[in-house]
Amino acid sequence: MANDKLKDLTQLKTQLEEIQRRVESEVAVGIPQGGSVLGSPFLKGFLAGYVVAKLRSSAILGVLLGTITGMYAAQSYQVPNIETTVKEYLNSMKKGPK
């Protein structure tokens, strides 16, 4: 019985180490955790550029400026994942006030 528990613990430790190696390699490559299309810095920058373009007359300059700004912000700061934030907000709206 104790031998089986020891084998189970050893197996769990091996699985956890493998998961840790995969997460570390994904982070090293630059894949955000729970990443998706909405989590990409390019899309965030494009959306920022689109907003700037709507506020200014020169759409191309606005999109370009917003894209570059979004890419810089995503690389330099802890920009929240838009998809996760929207999902959490919608779920909190479904649940109602606390």
C-alpha positions in Angstrom: 0.0 0.0 0.0 2.7 2.5 1.0 4.7 1.4 -2.1 1.8 2.2 -4.4 1.4 5.7 -2.8 5.2 6.3 -3.3 4.9 5.3 -7.0 1.9 7.6 -7.4 3.8 10.5 -5.8 6.8 9.8 -8.0 4.6 9.8 -11.1 2.9 13.1 -10.0 6.2 14.7 -9.4 7.4 13.7 -12.9 4.2 15.1 -14.4 4.6 18.4 -12.6 8.2 18.7 -13.7 7.1 18.1 -17.3 4.4 20.7 -17.0 6.8 23.2 -15.5 9.3 22.6 -18.3 6.6 23.2 -21.0 5.4 26.4 -19.3 9.0 27.7 -19.0 9.6 27.0 -22.7 6.4 28.7 -23.7 7.2 31.7 -21.6 10.7 31.8 -23.1 9.3 31.8 -26.6 6.8 34.5 -25.7 3.5 32.7 -25.7 1.3 34.3 -23.0 -0.4 31.9 -20.6 -3.9 31.1 -21.8 -2.9 32.9 -25.0 -5.2 33.4 -27.9 -5.6 35.8 -30.8 -7.0 38.5 -28.6 -4.0 38.2 -26.4 -1.5 39.1 -29.1 0.4 42.4 -28.9 -0.2 43.0 -32.6 -3.9 42.9 -32.2 -3.8 45.1 -29.1 -1.7 47.6 -31.0 -3.9 47.4 -34.0 -7.0 48.1 -31.9 -5.2 51.1 -30.3 -4.3 52.4 -33.7 -7.9 52.0 -34.9 -9.2 54.1 -32.0 -6.5 56.8 -32.7 -7.4 56.7 -36.4 -11.1 57.3 -35.6 -10.1 60.3 -33.5 -7.8 61.7 -36.1 -8.1 62.5 -39.8 -5.1 60.4 -40.9 -6.2 56.8 -40.6 -2.9 55.3 -41.8 -0.8 57.4 -39.4 -3.1 56.6 -36.5 -3.1 52.8 -37.1 0.7 52.9 -37.5 1.2 54.9 -34.4 -1.2 52.8 -32.4 0.3 49.5 -33.6 3.8 50.6 -32.6 2.6 52.0 -29.3 0.7 48.8 -28.5 3.6 46.6 -29.4 5.9 48.7 -27.1 3.4 48.6 -24.3 2.9 44.9 -24.6 6.6 44.2 -24.5 7.5 46.6 -21.8 4.6 46.4 -19.4 2.2 43.8 -17.9 -0.7 44.5 -20.3 -3.8 42.5 -19.3 -5.2 39.9 -21.6 -8.3 41.5 -23.2 -10.0 38.2 -23.8 -9.7 37.1 -20.2 -10.8 40.5 -18.9 -13.9 40.7 -21.1 -14.9 37.1 -20.2 -14.5 37.8 -16.5 -16.6 41.0 -16.8 -19.3 39.2 -18.7 -19.4 36.3 -16.2 -19.6 38.8 -13.4 -22.5 40.5 -15.2 -24.3 37.2 -15.6 -23.9 36.4 -11.9 -25.3 39.7 -10.8 -24.3 41.9 -7.9 -22.7 40.3 -4.8 
